[in-house]
Amino acid sequence: MKLPQLTVADDLAGNPPGAGLIESTAVRGPSNAERLWSKLRRQPSEWDSYFAGLVGERRVGRELERLRSQGWRVLHGLPNGRGGDIDHLLIGAGGVFTVNTKRHPNAVVWVGDTMAKVNGGRPYPYAAAAKSEAAAARTVLELHCGFLVPVEPVLVFVDIESLDRAVTQYVVHIYEERQVSALGPLTGAFTPEEVEQIYAVARHRRAWLRA
């Protein structure tokens, strides 16, 4: 399916890490004065998790940006037509990866086939959500590229104390913040021409909003 000509308004290439959270808090979140007042009074806010998540996305975004020197294309805050966004998308000769960031300061994290546990607490569907996100991205990219575009899910944890994976967990790439550089040397999935075509589609806002 052919997309309309890319305009400045529809070009996602300039999105900073955390773009989705920045937009959400700008529209619906507290003002700077309200945030300061809450901190001074040491009152928790419903937006605390958003701001904590923004820190995580920015830090992982910086790590991904380093991969540009190895020929990778990086996008941040891609809108999802069903709501929410994709934190980061990495495109290169080594493949296409959706990157989901989770920040849990000083936590012990265990990740299974579909769920994750933080400090042994209730399960979170992190792995299942990452797989679903990658599958949705594949549908979008293949629709507009006209060739197969396998997309692999990545989960990156920030500020944690330790990370453990189930022995059966092999579908989702699971890293701590500084480990995403392991993706850099990967090659053999796409030609340079295919990389550029995938990137041209992925940076177009309308491709995602029509999903």
C-alpha contacts under 8 A as a table, 3 or more apart, distances in Angstrom:
res1	aa1	res2	aa2	distance
1	M	143	L	6.01
1	M	144	H	4.79
1	M	145	C	7.66
1	M	146	G	7.68
2	K	144	H	6.22
3	L	6	L	7.96
3	L	144	H	7.32
3	L	201	V	7.92
3	L	206	R	7.51
3	L	207	A	7.03
6	L	10	D	6.24
6	L	11	D	6.47
6	L	204	H	6.46
7	T	10	D	5.23
7	T	11	D	6.14
8	V	11	D	5.22
10	D	203	R	7.98
10	D	204	H	5.72
10	D	205	R	4.89
10	D	206	R	6.83
11	D	14	G	7.01
11	D	203	R	5.66
11	D	204	H	5.34
11	D	205	R	6.22
12	L	15	N	5.44
12	L	75	L	7.09
12	L	76	H	7.64
12	L	78	L	7.12
12	L	203	R	4.79
12	L	204	H	6.18
12	L	205	R	6.19
13	A	75	L	5.96
13	A	76	H	7.73
13	A	203	R	5.55
15	N	19	A	5.88
15	N	75	L	7.08
15	N	76	H	5.71
15	N	77	G	6.58
16	P	19	A	5.46
16	P	76	H	6.12
16	P	77	G	7.49
17	P	57	E	5.77
17	P	58	R	4.97
17	P	61	G	5.30
17	P	62	R	7.91
17	P	76	H	5.21
17	P	77	G	6.59
17	P	87	D	7.44
17	P	88	H	7.53
18	G	21	L	5.39
18	G	22	I	6.08
18	G	54	L	5.40
18	G	57	E	5.28
18	G	58	R	5.98
18	G	76	H	6.93
18	G	77	G	6.05
18	G	87	D	6.79
19	A	22	I	5.04
19	A	23	E	6.16
19	A	76	H	6.72
19	A	77	G	4.90
20	G	23	E	5.27
20	G	24	S	6.27
20	G	77	G	5.06
20	G	78	L	7.54
20	G	79	P	7.42
20	G	84	G	7.49
20	G	85	D	6.27
20	G	87	D	7.67
21	L	24	S	5.03
21	L	25	T	6.11
21	L	50	Y	6.56
21	L	51	F	7.90
21	L	53	G	7.94
21	L	54	L	6.39
22	I	25	T	5.39
22	I	26	A	6.03
22	I	54	L	7.60
23	E	26	A	5.12
23	E	27	V	6.24
24	S	27	V	5.37
24	S	28	R	5.97
24	S	29	G	6.85
25	T	28	R	5.23
25	T	29	G	3.99
25	T	30	P	7.07
25	T	47	W	7.94
25	T	50	Y	7.79
26	A	29	G	5.79
26	A	30	P	7.99
29	G	47	W	6.88
30	P	33	A	7.93
30	P	34	E	5.72
30	P	35	R	6.25
30	P	47	W	7.77
31	S	34	E	5.13
31	S	35	R	6.28
32	N	35	R	5.09
32	N	36	L	6.17
33	A	36	L	5.11
33	A	37	W	6.14
34	E	37	W	5.08
34	E	38	S	6.19
35	R	38	S	5.16
35	R	39	K	6.27
36	L	39	K	5.10
36	L	40	L	6.16
37	W	40	L	5.10
37	W	41	R	6.19
38	S	41	R	5.13
38	S	42	R	5.74
38	S	43	Q	5.08
38	S	44	P	7.01
38	S	45	S	7.37
39	K	42	R	4.67
39	K	43	Q	6.30
39	K	44	P	7.96
40	L	43	Q	7.85
44	P	48	D	6.90
45	S	48	D	5.33
46	E	49	S	7.03
47	W	50	Y	5.17
47	W	51	F	6.50
48	D	51	F	5.32
48	D	52	A	6.14
49	S	52	A	5.00
49	S	53	G	5.93
50	Y	53	G	5.02
50	Y	54	L	6.13
51	F	54	L	4.95
51	F	55	V	6.49
52	A	55	V	5.31
52	A	56	G	6.63
52	A	103	R	7.01
53	G	56	G	5.05
53	G	57	E	6.21
53	G	101	T	7.72
53	G	102	K	6.89
53	G	103	R	6.11
54	L	57	E	5.11
54	L	58	R	6.13
55	V	58	R	5.29
55	V	59	R	6.29
56	G	59	R	5.25
56	G	60	V	6.19
56	G	101	T	6.44
56	G	102	K	6.71
56	G	103	R	5.55
56	G	158	V	5.97
57	E	60	V	5.24
57	E	61	G	5.77
57	E	87	D	6.93
57	E	101	T	5.95
58	R	61	G	4.90
58	R	62	R	6.24
59	R	62	R	5.21
59	R	63	E	6.62
59	R	177	E	7.59
60	V	63	E	5.07
60	V	64	L	6.27
60	V	101	T	7.16
60	V	156	V	7.57
60	V	158	V	7.82
60	V	177	E	5.94
61	G	64	L	5.09
61	G	65	E	6.09
61	G	76	H	7.56
61	G	88	H	7.33
62	R	65	E	5.08
62	R	66	R	6.63
63	E	66	R	5.44
63	E	67	L	7.38
63	E	177	E	7.46
63	E	178	R	6.88
63	E	180	V	6.98
63	E	181	S	7.17
64	L	67	L	5.44
64	L	68	R	7.59
64	L	74	V	6.95
64	L	90	L	7.72
64	L	180	V	7.10
64	L	181	S	7.42
65	E	68	R	5.64
65	E	74	V	6.64
66	R	69	S	6.27
67	L	70	Q	5.31
67	L	71	G	6.94
67	L	72	W	5.70
67	L	73	R	7.97
67	L	181	S	7.08
67	L	184	G	5.88
68	R	71	G	5.14
68	R	72	W	4.66
68	R	73	R	6.08
68	R	74	V	7.27
69	S	72	W	7.18
70	Q	184	G	6.51
70	Q	185	P	7.62
71	G	92	G	6.63
71	G	93	A	7.86
72	W	90	L	6.82
72	W	91	I	5.72
72	W	92	G	4.62
72	W	93	A	7.48
72	W	184	G	7.73
73	R	90	L	5.89
73	R	91	I	4.98
73	R	92	G	6.13
73	R	199	Y	7.02
74	V	88	H	7.12
74	V	89	L	5.81
74	V	90	L	4.83
74	V	91	I	6.38
75	L	78	L	7.27
75	L	88	H	5.59
75	L	89	L	5.10
75	L	90	L	6.65
75	L	202	A	7.99
75	L	203	R	7.11
76	H	86	I	7.27
76	H	87	D	5.66
76	H	88	H	4.34
76	H	89	L	6.35
77	G	85	D	5.78
77	G	86	I	5.50
77	G	87	D	4.89
77	G	88	H	6.07
78	L	85	D	5.31
78	L	86	I	5.01
78	L	87	D	6.77
78	L	88	H	7.17
78	L	89	L	7.85
78	L	205	R	7.47
78	L	208	W	7.36
79	P	83	G	7.38
79	P	84	G	6.47
79	P	85	D	4.45
79	P	86	I	6.51
79	P	205	R	7.20
79	P	208	W	6.12
79	P	209	L	6.68
80	N	83	G	5.22
80	N	84	G	5.55
80	N	85	D	4.86
80	N	86	I	6.91
80	N	208	W	5.85
80	N	209	L	6.20
80	N	211	A	7.41
81	G	84	G	7.87
81	G	208	W	6.05
81	G	209	L	4.36
81	G	210	R	6.25
81	G	211	A	5.61
82	R	211	A	7.77
86	I	89	L	7.18
86	I	98	T	6.97
86	I	99	V	7.33
86	I	100	N	6.98
86	I	133	E	7.41
87	D	98	T	7.66
87	D	99	V	6.14
87	D	100	N	5.51
87	D	101	T	6.79
88	H	98	T	6.00
88	H	99	V	4.99
88	H	100	N	6.77
89	L	96	V	7.24
89	L	97	F	5.75
89	L	98	T	4.75
89	L	99	V	5.99
90	L	95	G	7.96
90	L	96	V	5.60
90	L	97	F	5.07
90	L	98	T	6.51
90	L	99	V	7.43
91	I	94	G	7.75
91	I	95	G	6.06
91	I	96	V	4.56
91	I	97	F	6.62
91	I	195	V	6.61
91	I	198	I	7.55
91	I	199	Y	6.82
92	G	95	G	5.42
92	G	96	V	6.43
92	G	187	T	7.72
92	G	190	F	7.10
92	G	192	P	7.94
92	G	195	V	5.70
93	A	186	L	7.09
93	A	187	T	4.83
93	A	188	G	5.87
93	A	189	A	5.46
93	A	190	F	4.73
93	A	191	T	6.15
93	A	192	P	6.69
93	A	195	V	6.54
94	G	183	L	7.76
94	G	184	G	7.96
94	G	185	P	7.55
94	G	186	L	4.32
94	G	187	T	3.69
94	G	188	G	5.57
94	G	189	A	5.00
94	G	190	F	6.73
95	G	150	P	7.46
95	G	151	V	7.11
95	G	152	E	7.77
95	G	186	L	7.65
95	G	187	T	7.32
95	G	188	G	7.85
95	G	189	A	5.20
95	G	190	F	6.57
96	V	149	V	7.51
96	V	150	P	6.85
96	V	151	V	4.97
96	V	152	E	6.32
97	F	134	A	7.26
97	F	151	V	5.40
97	F	152	E	4.77
97	F	153	P	5.67
97	F	154	V	6.51
98	T	130	A	7.67
98	T	133	E	7.11
98	T	134	A	5.68
98	T	137	A	7.65
98	T	151	V	6.97
98	T	152	E	6.40
98	T	153	P	5.11
98	T	154	V	5.90
99	V	130	A	7.94
99	V	153	P	6.36
99	V	154	V	4.68
99	V	155	L	5.91
99	V	156	V	7.06
100	N	130	A	6.75
100	N	153	P	7.87
100	N	154	V	6.13
100	N	155	L	4.99
100	N	156	V	6.20
101	T	155	L	6.03
101	T	156	V	4.93
101	T	157	F	6.03
101	T	158	V	7.38
102	K	155	L	7.40
102	K	156	V	6.20
102	K	157	F	4.90
102	K	158	V	6.19
103	R	157	F	5.65
103	R	158	V	4.60
103	R	159	D	6.23
103	R	160	I	7.30
104	H	107	A	5.60
104	H	118	V	7.79
104	H	157	F	7.26
104	H	158	V	6.43
104	H	159	D	6.05
104	H	160	I	5.64
105	P	158	V	7.15
105	P	159	D	4.62
105	P	160	I	5.10
105	P	161	E	7.42
106	N	159	D	6.02
106	N	160	I	4.57
106	N	161	E	4.64
107	A	118	V	6.29
107	A	119	N	5.81
107	A	159	D	7.69
107	A	160	I	4.75
107	A	161	E	5.15
107	A	162	S	6.85
108	V	118	V	5.82
108	V	119	N	4.91
108	V	120	G	7.64
108	V	160	I	6.39
108	V	161	E	5.52
108	V	162	S	4.95
108	V	163	L	6.23
109	V	116	A	7.05
109	V	117	K	5.78
109	V	118	V	4.72
109	V	119	N	6.20
109	V	120	G	7.73
109	V	160	I	7.29
109	V	161	E	7.91
109	V	162	S	6.17
109	V	163	L	4.91
109	V	164	D	6.25
110	W	116	A	5.53
110	W	117	K	5.27
110	W	118	V	6.66
110	W	120	G	7.95
110	W	163	L	5.90
110	W	164	D	4.70
110	W	165	R	5.69
110	W	166	A	7.48
111	V	114	T	7.74
111	V	115	M	6.12
111	V	116	A	4.23
111	V	117	K	6.53
111	V	127	A	7.31
111	V	163	L	7.86
111	V	164	D	6.38
111	V	165	R	4.90
111	V	166	A	6.13
111	V	169	Q	7.79
112	G	115	M	5.27
112	G	116	A	5.82
112	G	127	A	7.24
112	G	165	R	6.16
112	G	166	A	4.88
112	G	168	T	7.49
112	G	169	Q	6.01
113	D	127	A	6.37
113	D	128	A	7.42
113	D	166	A	7.07
113	D	168	T	6.71
113	D	169	Q	5.19
114	T	125	P	5.85
114	T	126	Y	6.73
114	T	127	A	4.57
114	T	128	A	4.44
114	T	129	A	7.92
115	M	123	P	5.73
115	M	124	Y	5.33
115	M	125	P	4.41
115	M	126	Y	5.65
115	M	127	A	5.61
115	M	128	A	6.65
116	A	123	P	5.40
116	A	124	Y	5.12
116	A	125	P	6.32
116	A	126	Y	5.95
116	A	127	A	6.98
117	K	120	G	5.42
117	K	121	G	5.70
117	K	122	R	6.17
117	K	123	P	4.85
117	K	124	Y	6.25
118	V	121	G	5.53
118	V	122	R	7.47
118	V	123	P	7.59
125	P	128	A	5.38
125	P	129	A	5.98
126	Y	129	A	5.20
126	Y	130	A	6.14
126	Y	155	L	7.84
127	A	130	A	5.05
127	A	131	K	6.29
127	A	155	L	7.47
127	A	172	V	6.70
128	A	131	K	5.21
128	A	132	S	6.26
129	A	132	S	5.04
129	A	133	E	6.07
130	A	133	E	5.08
130	A	134	A	6.26
130	A	153	P	5.41
130	A	154	V	6.77
130	A	155	L	6.97
130	A	172	V	7.34
131	K	134	A	5.21
131	K	135	A	6.23
131	K	152	E	7.64
131	K	153	P	5.59
131	K	171	V	7.97
131	K	172	V	7.01
132	S	135	A	5.10
132	S	136	A	6.20
133	E	136	A	5.17
133	E	137	A	6.23
133	E	153	P	7.34
134	A	137	A	5.08
134	A	138	R	6.17
134	A	151	V	5.43
134	A	152	E	5.84
134	A	153	P	5.28
135	A	138	R	5.09
135	A	139	T	6.40
135	A	151	V	6.79
136	A	139	T	5.18
136	A	140	V	6.49
137	A	140	V	5.18
137	A	141	L	6.18
137	A	151	V	6.94
138	R	141	L	5.22
138	R	142	E	5.96
138	R	149	V	5.94
138	R	150	P	6.02
138	R	151	V	5.50
139	T	142	E	5.43
139	T	143	L	6.07
140	V	143	L	5.30
140	V	144	H	6.69
140	V	207	A	6.67
140	V	208	W	6.68
140	V	211	A	6.19
141	L	144	H	5.50
141	L	145	C	5.80
141	L	149	V	6.57
141	L	198	I	6.68
141	L	201	V	6.66
141	L	202	A	6.84
142	E	145	C	5.03
142	E	146	G	5.58
142	E	147	F	5.75
142	E	148	L	5.74
142	E	149	V	5.70
143	L	146	G	6.08
144	H	201	V	6.64
144	H	207	A	7.64
145	C	148	L	7.97
145	C	197	Q	6.75
145	C	198	I	6.43
145	C	201	V	7.08
152	E	171	V	7.70
152	E	172	V	7.02
152	E	173	H	7.75
153	P	171	V	7.48
153	P	172	V	5.16
153	P	173	H	6.26
154	V	172	V	5.57
154	V	173	H	4.54
154	V	174	I	5.88
154	V	175	Y	7.70
155	L	172	V	7.01
155	L	173	H	6.16
155	L	174	I	4.89
155	L	175	Y	6.32
156	V	174	I	5.97
156	V	175	Y	4.84
156	V	176	E	5.33
156	V	177	E	5.87
156	V	180	V	7.63
157	F	160	I	6.63
157	F	174	I	7.95
157	F	175	Y	6.37
157	F	176	E	4.84
157	F	177	E	5.91
158	V	176	E	6.09
158	V	177	E	5.34
159	D	177	E	7.84
160	I	163	L	7.37
160	I	176	E	7.86
163	L	176	E	7.63
165	R	169	Q	6.56
165	R	174	I	7.96
166	A	169	Q	5.29
167	V	170	Y	7.87
169	Q	172	V	6.80
170	Y	173	H	7.07
175	Y	178	R	7.79
175	Y	179	Q	5.53
175	Y	180	V	6.25
176	E	179	Q	5.42
176	E	180	V	7.22
177	E	180	V	6.35
178	R	181	S	6.71
179	Q	182	A	5.87
180	V	183	L	5.88
180	V	184	G	7.82
181	S	184	G	5.35
182	A	185	P	6.85
183	L	186	L	5.73
187	T	190	F	7.67
188	G	191	T	7.64
190	F	193	E	7.94
190	F	194	E	5.75
190	F	195	V	6.15
191	T	194	E	5.14
191	T	195	V	6.23
192	P	195	V	5.05
192	P	196	E	6.37
193	E	196	E	5.27
193	E	197	Q	6.31
194	E	197	Q	5.00
194	E	198	I	6.09
195	V	198	I	5.24
195	V	199	Y	6.09
196	E	199	Y	5.00
196	E	200	A	6.05
197	Q	200	A	5.08
197	Q	201	V	6.46
198	I	201	V	5.28
198	I	202	A	6.06
199	Y	202	A	4.95
199	Y	203	R	6.03
200	A	203	R	5.62
200	A	204	H	6.76
201	V	204	H	5.45
201	V	207	A	6.75
202	A	205	R	7.63
202	A	207	A	7.14
202	A	208	W	7.83
204	H	207	A	5.68
204	H	208	W	7.44
205	R	208	W	5.61
205	R	209	L	6.43
206	R	209	L	5.01
206	R	210	R	6.07
207	A	210	R	5.68
207	A	211	A	6.74
208	W	211	A	5.24
